Amino acid sequence: MGLSLAASLAFVQLVGTHARLGSLADAKLLLDMQGIVVERAGS
């Protein structure tokens, strides 16, 4: 999970300020956060 989270954060940093890709970065971040919550709730 750690490497995946690092890759996701790098993606958000790279495209987060792009005019057309910013909303994609936001959606990716929300999905990652949801995955973390689900994983923590299961353990």
MDAnalysis code that builds the backbone (N, CA, C; Angstrom):
import MDAnalysis as mda
import numpy as np

u = mda.Universe.empty(129, n_residues=43, atom_resindex=np.repeat(np.arange(43), 3), trajectory=True)
u.add_TopologyAttr("name", ["N", "CA", "C"] * 43)
u.add_TopologyAttr("resid", np.arange(1, 44))
u.add_TopologyAttr("resname", ["MET", "GLY", "LEU", "SER", "LEU", "ALA", "ALA", "SER", "LEU", "ALA", "PHE", "VAL", "GLN", "LEU", "VAL", "GLY", "THR", "HIS", "ALA", "ARG", "LEU", "GLY", "SER", "LEU", "ALA", "ASP", "ALA", "LYS", "LEU", "LEU", "LEU", "ASP", "MET", "GLN", "GLY", "ILE", "VAL", "VAL", "GLU", "ARG", "ALA", "GLY", "SER"])
u.atoms.positions = np.array([
    [0.830, -1.200, 0.000],
    [0.000, 0.000, 0.000],
    [0.867, 1.253, 0.000],
    [2.016, 1.197, 0.642],
    [2.872, 2.375, 0.740],
    [3.360, 2.883, -0.607],
    [3.788, 1.954, -1.468],
    [4.281, 2.350, -2.793],
    [3.150, 2.910, -3.645],
    [1.990, 2.299, -3.555],
    [0.832, 2.770, -4.307],
    [0.443, 4.186, -3.874],
    [0.466, 4.414, -2.580],
    [0.135, 5.743, -2.065],
    [1.165, 6.770, -2.516],
    [2.425, 6.410, -2.502],
    [3.475, 7.319, -2.958],
    [3.306, 7.651, -4.433],
    [2.981, 6.649, -5.239],
    [2.764, 6.887, -6.670],
    [1.554, 7.787, -6.891],
    [0.510, 7.573, -6.122],
    [-0.688, 8.403, -6.249],
    [-0.408, 9.850, -5.864],
    [0.352, 10.038, -4.795],
    [0.693, 11.401, -4.385],
    [1.563, 12.095, -5.427],
    [2.471, 11.340, -6.046],
    [3.292, 11.913, -7.112],
    [2.419, 12.313, -8.292],
    [1.443, 11.474, -8.639],
    [0.518, 11.787, -9.726],
    [-0.256, 13.069, -9.429],
    [-0.756, 13.173, -8.212],
    [-1.524, 14.358, -7.821],
    [-0.649, 15.609, -7.889],
    [0.607, 15.483, -7.469],
    [1.526, 16.625, -7.527],
    [1.800, 17.044, -8.969],
    [1.921, 16.063, -9.856],
    [2.251, 16.365, -11.248],
    [1.098, 16.984, -12.024],
    [-0.102, 16.483, -11.840],
    [-1.222, 16.954, -12.650],
    [-2.248, 17.762, -11.867],
    [-2.057, 17.902, -10.582],
    [-3.046, 18.579, -9.744],
    [-3.301, 20.022, -10.114],
    [-2.315, 20.707, -10.646],
    [-2.494, 22.116, -11.001],
    [-2.798, 22.319, -12.478],
    [-2.840, 21.230, -13.242],
    [-3.148, 21.312, -14.668],
    [-4.627, 21.662, -14.831],
    [-4.930, 22.569, -15.742],
    [-6.305, 23.051, -15.905],
    [-7.277, 21.930, -16.274],
    [-6.889, 21.054, -17.192],
    [-7.807, 20.013, -17.650],
    [-7.687, 18.724, -16.841],
    [-6.551, 18.473, -16.219],
    [-6.342, 17.220, -15.496],
    [-6.507, 17.354, -13.991],
    [-6.721, 18.556, -13.519],
    [-6.851, 18.777, -12.079],
    [-8.002, 18.000, -11.459],
    [-9.135, 17.943, -12.160],
    [-10.281, 17.208, -11.610],
    [-10.009, 15.706, -11.573],
    [-9.217, 15.205, -12.520],
    [-8.829, 13.799, -12.500],
    [-7.956, 13.505, -11.284],
    [-7.048, 14.402, -10.979],
    [-6.195, 14.240, -9.800],
    [-7.031, 14.264, -8.525],
    [-8.027, 15.134, -8.478],
    [-8.913, 15.184, -7.313],
    [-9.669, 13.872, -7.137],
    [-10.192, 13.344, -8.239],
    [-10.937, 12.084, -8.171],
    [-10.017, 10.939, -7.739],
    [-8.801, 10.912, -8.262],
    [-7.833, 9.869, -7.896],
    [-7.521, 9.943, -6.407],
    [-7.341, 11.127, -5.901],
    [-7.041, 11.294, -4.482],
    [-8.201, 10.822, -3.613],
    [-9.428, 11.138, -4.007],
    [-10.593, 10.693, -3.240],
    [-10.724, 9.174, -3.256],
    [-10.469, 8.546, -4.403],
    [-10.532, 7.086, -4.478],
    [-9.455, 6.440, -3.610],
    [-8.266, 7.035, -3.604],
    [-7.198, 6.512, -2.754],
    [-7.558, 6.633, -1.283],
    [-8.149, 7.760, -0.916],
    [-8.555, 7.953, 0.474],
    [-9.629, 6.940, 0.865],
    [-10.553, 6.666, -0.045],
    [-11.598, 5.685, 0.217],
    [-10.982, 4.303, 0.426],
    [-10.002, 3.960, -0.394],
    [-9.329, 2.670, -0.250],
    [-8.633, 2.531, 1.092],
    [-8.023, 3.604, 1.555],
    [-7.342, 3.581, 2.855],
    [-8.352, 3.389, 3.981],
    [-9.468, 4.090, 3.900],
    [-10.503, 3.967, 4.929],
    [-11.056, 2.549, 4.964],
    [-11.332, 1.987, 3.785],
    [-11.861, 0.620, 3.722],
    [-10.845, -0.377, 4.279],
    [-9.580, -0.202, 3.914],
    [-8.537, -1.108, 4.406],
    [-8.391, -1.023, 5.921],
    [-8.449, 0.165, 6.455],
    [-8.304, 0.329, 7.914],
    [-9.511, -0.203, 8.651],
    [-10.694, -0.071, 8.055],
    [-11.922, -0.565, 8.704],
    [-11.938, -2.090, 8.737],
    [-11.287, -2.721, 7.752],
    [-11.268, -4.180, 7.700],
    [-10.277, -4.813, 8.656],
    [-9.329, -4.024, 9.145],
    [-8.317, -4.608, 10.033],
    [-8.577, -4.331, 11.486],
])
